[in-house]
């Protein structure tokens, strides 16, 4: 090894060792969001606004502008991303309309030297970072909880999400895996609730007459309250319904808990994950080594912390957590 | 010098495109480059092709409400069969084009409203697309990807493609005898029939040609996005109709303009970028897009009146 390469190597080494060398105060980050039409997405945008405004005023980054496409279409979002390249953003944070259909535009962004971080609706393009929720584990955790609560097992009704969406497939796969592990449970019926209370209520009401006694209902979020209403309307005993952190669900659970000590759990992904994506993008711009696939924990509410979470949840909203820079660093460093 | 009415009808869309482009360059000087222009316009290429397809259907006084789902279907086929076994993919496309011809025949023979038939077909195409690609995925054929990301010297691919599409379709629709007959069917099909032509055959051919351009739109779209999903091009139904109207075409009477249609597609794409550079909140964007459309159409209406007044004098 010549002196020169040794010198170069040691310089490179020094760069690797000292974190936060690069300054991000002149960097601009954009949020490309495909949809804003439900309470979860509204909470996500509010969280983004709150955390990034603070970051901008403190001079952590120069700008953090949110953009939402009007029609939830992949081609529209691809055009939006290409516009962001032209606008000179240094990083783009994406909640994608499609895991694959944006890959062409994302490749263009990477080729232009832009950092791309996707979350919730993640993308498959290898040059982008992904902050994914382990939806499969989320489904499995429901069965694990039920196995503890109902050791004797019983019949399960499964409410699924929107057909053809990858999140629905993954949660369902987790639930199926959990049932395979705990043979005392049997799924006797399955309906699509589309993550909406009214759809879930109609679907459950439709299938209920054909079902034997149901011990528990496994859900995907946004459908638990509708299921409870359907059971009440059919005058059937209320089973253990797993909730999905929506405010109406938590209120109903609180009411039942106060009335007769009803027990269940609630699990979903916190809309504040957008702020985690923001900090991850900021850290990458800062020169930090971040692996391409990160996993964000889901937000679980239990009997004990129900009141506390309900208090912090807006009317008509979703239980939420916002992430700080330190939280993001913890997620990045997690192995 | 006296301008023909066709040229006058082209002036408004061309002028609005230039105006928008100037505004975009002013707001975002970065766009004034080879890469910039490509980024602004490359997603307009599949829209332009779909607009041409819609224009062909409109030239015989019909309207195709299945354009978006059909392009999505073509994109799904391109990302799966056309990539893995090209022969089968081409066969499927030929079948789809034949189906389009058949739709044209059925609409004419049974005297059905085209919007009802094509609206029904949109569910058929959408259903098949979901069957082919139940979850988003697939891979673009290498040649399609190469074609759409090619970097010709001096002028970006998106512009070259747009000019090529405009030139070819201008020849077919405005210069060839088939084009004259096709527009004749839209203008007055009875006189075309009396002159000894088969309106049935002409309509079938027009629909097949529209199907062919929609297939090209699907392939071009996949070449840009690298993969497909069953809902990828749903916007194209309305975009293509708006593009034709914006480009000087009319719903009835066989009055269409291929060059105008391509310009219309480019203008619509540019309008989206313009609004996003203006930082208009997404809640207002659809409305603003509509406002741009209305302004251009109002201008055209005013010009039409002027034209009429001149004729009557």
Interface residues (C-beta under 8 A of the other chain):
Chain A: X36 X65 X67 X68 X69 X70 X71 X73 X74 X75 X76 X78 X79 X80 X82 X83 X85 X86 X87 X88 X98 X99 X100 X101 X102 X103 X104 X105 X107 X108 X112 X124 X125 X164 X166 X169
Chain B: X28 X30 X31 X35 X36 X39 X40 X42 X43 X46 X130 X134 X135 X136 X137 X138 X221 X224 X225 X226 X227 X228 X229 X230 X231 X232 X233 X234 X235 X236 X269 X272 X273 X276 X277 X279 X282 X285 X286
